[in-house]
Amino acid sequence: MHMLFDVIIVGGGLVGSSLALSLANGGLKTAIVEARAPQLAAHAADWDSRIYALGPGSIDYLNACGAWQGVDSNRVMPVEDMRIFGDDARSELDFSAYDAGLRELAAIVESRALQSALWRGLQARPEVEIFAPASCTALKIEADAATLDLADGRSLRAPLIVGADGGNSWLRTQAGIAVEARPYAQTAVVANFATEQPHRGIAHQWFRRDGILALLPLPGERVSMVWSTRDEHAAKLMGLPPEELAVQVAAASAQQLGGLRVITPQAAFPLRLQRVREMVRSRLALVGDAAHNVHPLAGQGVNLGFRDARDLAATLAARGAQNDCGDFYLLRRYERARREDIAAMQFATDTLQRLFNNESAWLARARNFGLRVTNRQSALKNFLVQHAVG
Ligand SMILES: Cc1cc2nc3c(=O)[nH]c(=O)nc-3n(C[C@H](O)[C@H](O)[C@H](O)COP(=O)(O)OP(=O)(O)OC[C@H]3O[C@@H](n4cnc5c(N)ncnc54)[C@H](O)[C@@H]3O)c2cc1C
């Protein structure tokens, strides 16, 4: 006996759970299947080392979903300015929300604070049925519906199934959708620090020869680090005791925020570029990291994923008389709407990564020159900011 839905979503990470809320707002009966137990506690005593820089477009979307209202504003840090440094002492590129006519460039939020707000939102929606923790065992795609079997014996059926199950998507593999993956041979090391000097809401980033180091402001005198660096260097950073890590990060950041003290220990994330040939098939669509993986240097992965979820929900809401959520031609509209944005972000982050992950002295001079020239072009800078905030 099948349980019947309008849409089944596999994966209740940030993108999948936001999509379930959007679909519920559109009145669609939605099942969300997540491998892990729902994470409901917003905060622990410490600060989550997984943080996201969300652009204003993502925040508008989360507000429309009804999730942003559930995030404690005391744990959110608006970013008003961004300073990017080259690997010489002179090269710098500054972006300011004020110059671009924006209230803020981005907001920094902890992963668990946002994820728990999404789960609490989902629990309050009668249109959404939560299957978590749950394990998927089989997928069958037929002409009129997709059927998903769970390990506990339940079977779900809907005209559309959505893969929001991350970079190693089980659903994508089951559907046989080809993925082109290129490891960067780099790992992102993250950790949080207390700072000696106030950050004043400024995000700092250094394009160094040993990788890209970002210190993103958290509420109070705290910052969150993302250091994307070659695997061997990352392994060394992961092995450092807290005092030594703080000394090395303070030195790599030219003591911009004075001395540092570790408040959340290191964690590591291997980096890769991933592209899929198809985001949709009849009865199936992919969103978020299941559909694309980008380098975190621009902090855009989940922002892209939220734009997928927003556009898929809008496409389904606009289906009108054509009532079938899983119709291939309807889903193609979603795929076409997303292609350019995703390809542009993959190209930009991959090109920047290649440009800066190179020891050549002339290339180092060229990129430092590029930062200085761009810094003098306010129209170009405003264009870049407007594009980045989505
Ligand atoms: C170091 C680092 C820093 C980053 N910083 C930023 C940033 O500042 N801004 C930004 O926009 N992006 C950032 N990103 C990118 C961002 O982390 C990802 O793009 C985002 O987490 C993708 O969300 P998702 O929901 O698509 O996938 P995921 O977060 O991977 O979630 C997938 C979910 O699916 C579940 N799942 C997996 N398999 C199954 C299965 N078989 N059945 C059921 N459930 C399953 C998982 O448990 C998980 O909950 C960063 C990435 C890294 C590595």
PDBQT file of the ligand as one rigid body, heavy atoms in Angstrom, charges set to zero:
ROOT
HETATM    1  C1  LIG A 401      33.724  24.976   4.155  1.00  0.00    +0.000 C 
HETATM    2  C2  LIG A 401      32.489  25.347   3.407  1.00  0.00    +0.000 A 
HETATM    3  C3  LIG A 401      31.951  26.604   3.579  1.00  0.00    +0.000 A 
HETATM    4  C4  LIG A 401      30.800  26.972   2.890  1.00  0.00    +0.000 A 
HETATM    5  N1  LIG A 401      30.317  28.221   3.057  1.00  0.00    +0.000 NA
HETATM    6  C5  LIG A 401      29.237  28.612   2.358  1.00  0.00    +0.000 A 
HETATM    7  C6  LIG A 401      28.713  29.948   2.492  1.00  0.00    +0.000 A 
HETATM    8  O1  LIG A 401      29.233  30.770   3.242  1.00  0.00    +0.000 OA
HETATM    9  N2  LIG A 401      27.635  30.286   1.749  1.00  0.00    +0.000 N 
HETATM   10  C7  LIG A 401      27.045  29.397   0.907  1.00  0.00    +0.000 A 
HETATM   11  O2  LIG A 401      26.082  29.767   0.209  1.00  0.00    +0.000 OA
HETATM   12  N3  LIG A 401      27.488  28.132   0.781  1.00  0.00    +0.000 NA
HETATM   13  C8  LIG A 401      28.565  27.705   1.472  1.00  0.00    +0.000 A 
HETATM   14  N4  LIG A 401      29.020  26.436   1.346  1.00  0.00    +0.000 N 
HETATM   15  C9  LIG A 401      28.281  25.465   0.513  1.00  0.00    +0.000 C 
HETATM   16  C10 LIG A 401      27.147  24.796   1.314  1.00  0.00    +0.000 C 
HETATM   17  O3  LIG A 401      27.680  24.134   2.439  1.00  0.00    +0.000 OA
HETATM   18  C11 LIG A 401      26.389  23.773   0.472  1.00  0.00    +0.000 C 
HETATM   19  O4  LIG A 401      26.136  24.302  -0.800  1.00  0.00    +0.000 OA
HETATM   20  C12 LIG A 401      25.058  23.418   1.156  1.00  0.00    +0.000 C 
HETATM   21  O5  LIG A 401      25.278  22.814   2.406  1.00  0.00    +0.000 OA
HETATM   22  C13 LIG A 401      24.236  22.485   0.279  1.00  0.00    +0.000 C 
HETATM   23  O6  LIG A 401      23.010  22.228   0.912  1.00  0.00    +0.000 OA
HETATM   24  P1  LIG A 401      22.113  21.002   0.434  1.00  0.00    +0.000 P 
HETATM   25  O7  LIG A 401      20.892  21.046   1.326  1.00  0.00    +0.000 OA
HETATM   26  O8  LIG A 401      21.952  21.014  -1.038  1.00  0.00    +0.000 OA
HETATM   27  O9  LIG A 401      22.981  19.695   0.744  1.00  0.00    +0.000 OA
HETATM   28  P2  LIG A 401      23.503  19.125   2.126  1.00  0.00    +0.000 P 
HETATM   29  O10 LIG A 401      23.797  20.203   3.092  1.00  0.00    +0.000 OA
HETATM   30  O11 LIG A 401      24.597  18.165   1.790  1.00  0.00    +0.000 OA
HETATM   31  O12 LIG A 401      22.248  18.319   2.702  1.00  0.00    +0.000 OA
HETATM   32  C14 LIG A 401      21.871  17.079   2.172  1.00  0.00    +0.000 C 
HETATM   33  C15 LIG A 401      20.922  16.414   3.165  1.00  0.00    +0.000 C 
HETATM   34  O13 LIG A 401      20.479  15.178   2.601  1.00  0.00    +0.000 OA
HETATM   35  C16 LIG A 401      20.585  14.139   3.572  1.00  0.00    +0.000 C 
HETATM   36  N5  LIG A 401      20.791  12.880   2.836  1.00  0.00    +0.000 N 
HETATM   37  C17 LIG A 401      21.898  12.488   2.165  1.00  0.00    +0.000 A 
HETATM   38  N6  LIG A 401      21.685  11.287   1.595  1.00  0.00    +0.000 NA
HETATM   39  C18 LIG A 401      20.413  10.916   1.926  1.00  0.00    +0.000 A 
HETATM   40  C19 LIG A 401      19.615   9.783   1.621  1.00  0.00    +0.000 A 
HETATM   41  N7  LIG A 401      20.073   8.774   0.872  1.00  0.00    +0.000 N 
HETATM   42  N8  LIG A 401      18.375   9.736   2.132  1.00  0.00    +0.000 NA
HETATM   43  C20 LIG A 401      17.888  10.757   2.885  1.00  0.00    +0.000 A 
HETATM   44  N9  LIG A 401      18.601  11.857   3.203  1.00  0.00    +0.000 NA
HETATM   45  C21 LIG A 401      19.842  11.932   2.715  1.00  0.00    +0.000 A 
HETATM   46  C22 LIG A 401      21.765  14.553   4.440  1.00  0.00    +0.000 C 
HETATM   47  O14 LIG A 401      21.682  13.946   5.718  1.00  0.00    +0.000 OA
HETATM   48  C23 LIG A 401      21.579  16.067   4.499  1.00  0.00    +0.000 C 
HETATM   49  O15 LIG A 401      20.731  16.460   5.546  1.00  0.00    +0.000 OA
HETATM   50  C24 LIG A 401      30.174  26.051   2.013  1.00  0.00    +0.000 A 
HETATM   51  C25 LIG A 401      30.704  24.762   1.856  1.00  0.00    +0.000 A 
HETATM   52  C26 LIG A 401      31.862  24.420   2.533  1.00  0.00    +0.000 A 
HETATM   53  C27 LIG A 401      32.435  23.046   2.347  1.00  0.00    +0.000 C 
ENDROOT
TORSDOF 0
